[in-house]
């Protein structure tokens, strides 16, 4: 039996939104502007160090066990050979954030395209999402979800206060973490928007538009990805010294 309500109950999944609602210019207090200001303190040479300083301590083994214990066993799927191979591509992303031994990865049986971080313990990926996106896009989407851990307490506060604009800002910050992650591992940040677009269209076709107003529009997300890539681009002087390679952890 499909656990259709599981995602609503215990995850923060990537909802759909109307792509035409985002304007080209943003006021100074918009979620996109606020998210970008957060990253303006970043310096290209400090990529791994900057993320490491921002990264929270992992949950304890006891917290992890309690989180996993409440997940419904009926909703977990056993990956096939091709699915297992695609999931294995996530190891560099987890290693970059020092979460290989912290996060479990579970394939779940829900009809929507879902990628989510549950209780800082489990990366949940639905079978439709796994089949829909490429390996590089899956890496980008999981890098975004790992970003949720960086702002976990803030997400809980916006949920309690029903602060939709605050939630949008935090989602964009997670996009920024994903961009820096992909640069750090030598990936392509453009895959984040490509993966989001596929999931959004898939869920829209299903009519799965719950909580859409809590998520930024795809145009805002594209602009933020472009801006963070520009911030992370080495200067000409540093490029001459390191051959223009993206810094690695």
N, C-alpha and C positions, 0 to 999 in steps of 0.2 A: 504493500500500500504506500502510495506517495505521501511524504510528509510535507504537504503543501503549505502548512502554516509555520513550518520550522524557521524559515528565514525571517518572517515577521517577528517571531517570538524572541529570537536570540542573536540576530545579526544586524549589521548596518550595511545593507546591500546597495549597489549602485543603481539608483532609481532612474527612470526616464524623465526627460524634460523637453520642453518645446525649444528647439534650437533657434527660433526666430525672436526669442524674448530678450536677448542680450544686445545692447547697443554698442556701437564701436567705441564711444568715449565713456569713461568711467569717472564719476565724482570721487573726490579724495577720500570719502568715508565709505566707499563701496567695498563689498567683500573682496573683490579682485585687487583693488588698490591696497587694502590693508594687508592682504596675503603677500603681495609683492614687497611691501615695505619690510615685512618680517625677514625676507631673504636678502635685503640690500646690505646687511652687515656681513654677508658671506664674501669670502675671498677665494679665488680659484685655487691657490696653492694650499689652502687649508681644508680641502674637500673632506677627506676622511676624518681629520681631526675635528672639524666643525660638527659633523654628524655624530661622531663618538661623544663629544661633549653634550650634545643635545639629547642623546639616546637615554631613555630611562633604564634603571636596573630591571632585569627580567623578573617575572613573577617567580615565586618559590615553587619547589616541587609539590608542596601541599596544595597551593592555590591551583596549580596546573591539574592535579588529580581531581580536585573538586569540580573544576570547570568541565573536564572531560566526562566526569561521572553523570552529569545531567543531560548530556547529549543523547537524543533518541537513537538507539541502535538500529531501528528499522529503517532509518533514513540514510544509512551509510552504504556505499557501494564499493565493490571490489574493482579496481581499475583493470581494464584489459591491457594487453601488451603494448599497444600503441599509446593508450592513455598513460600508462606507467612511464613510458619513455618521455612523453611531453611533461609530465609532472617532475621528472628527474631534472629537467632544465631549470627548476627553481632553486636548486642547491646553491649556485653562485650568489643569488639574491639573498638567501638566508645567511650564507657565510659572511657576506658583506656587512650585514647588520648583527652578526654574532648571535644568530637565532636558530642555528641548525639543531641544536639539542634542546631548544625551548619550544618552538612551534611544531605541532603536528600538522600534516596536510591530509584532509579528508575529502573524498569525493562523495557528494550528497545527491539524493534523489528528489529534486524539486524541478518543476517545469520551467521556471525562469532562468535566465542567464545570470548567475550569481557568483561573485567572488567577494569574500568577506573575512574579516578577522573577528573571531569570537573569543571574548574574555582574555585577550592577550595570550591565548594558549593554542588556538587551532586556526589554520587557514582553511576555510570552507570553500569548495569549488563545486558548482553544479555540473552535471554531465553536459547539459546544453552549452554552458560557457566553455568547458574544456574542448568540446568539438567545434565550437564556433570560431575561436581565436587561434592565431598562430602561436608557436612557442615563444617568440619574441614578445608578442602582445600579452601573453599570459605572464611573462616575467614582469612586464611593465605594470600590469594590473595588480599583481601581488606586491610589487614594490610600493604601489599606492596604499594597499591595505596595511603594510608594515608601517607606513606613515601614520596610521591611526594610533599606533601604540605611542608614538612621540607626543601625541596630543590627547591621550585617553581621558584624563581628568577634565580637560576643556570640553570634550565631546559630551561627557556626562552632564556637565553644567548646562550646556546649551540645550540638551534634551530636557532637563528638569525645568528650565525657564521657557521652553518652547521658543527658543531664539533661532529663528530660521536664517536670518542673515549671518549670525554667528556660526551656524552650522555650515553655510555655504563657504564662509571664509576658511574654516577648518578643512573642508574638503579640498579647497584649492591649495592649502598648505601641504596636504598629503600628496597632491599632484607634484608640488615642488620637491618634496622628499623623493618621490619616484624619479623625477628628472635627474636629481643629483646622484641617486643610486645607479641609474642606467649609465650615466657618464662615468661613474666610478668603476663600473665593471666592463666598460667598453661597449655598452649597448647603444641603441638608438632611441632617444626620448620621444621621437615621433610615433613610436609604436604604442605609447600610452593613449594618445587621442584616437589612433586607429582602432585599438581594442575597445575603448569606450564607445566609439561610434557603432561598432558591430553589436555590442550588447544593448545599447540604447534602442537601436532599430528592432532588434529581436524582441525586446520586452514591450516596445510600443505596439508591435504587431499583435502581441498577446493581450493588449489592453492593460498591461501591468504598469500602472502609472501612479501607484500609491506614494505619497510623500514627495512628489516631484518638486514641489516648491522649496524643499529643504536642500536641493542640490543645485550647484551652479550650472549655467548653460554650457554647451560644448564650445561655443565661441569664446567664452571667458576662459575656459580650460586651455584651449589652443593658444590664446594670447599669453597666458601665464607660462605655458611650456616654452614658448618662444622667448619670453623675457628671462626666464631662469637659465635657459641655454646661453643667452647673451651674457648674463652675469658670470656664468661658469667658464666662459671662453677665456683662455689665457691671453694675457697682453702680448704684444709683439716681442717685448724684451724677454718675458718668461718663455715664449715659444722658441726663441732662439737658443735658450739654455737647455730646454728639455725636448726639443724636436717637435713641440706642439702636441705631445701626447697628453691625454687626460690623466690626472693624477689617480693613483690607485691606492687602496688601503694597504 
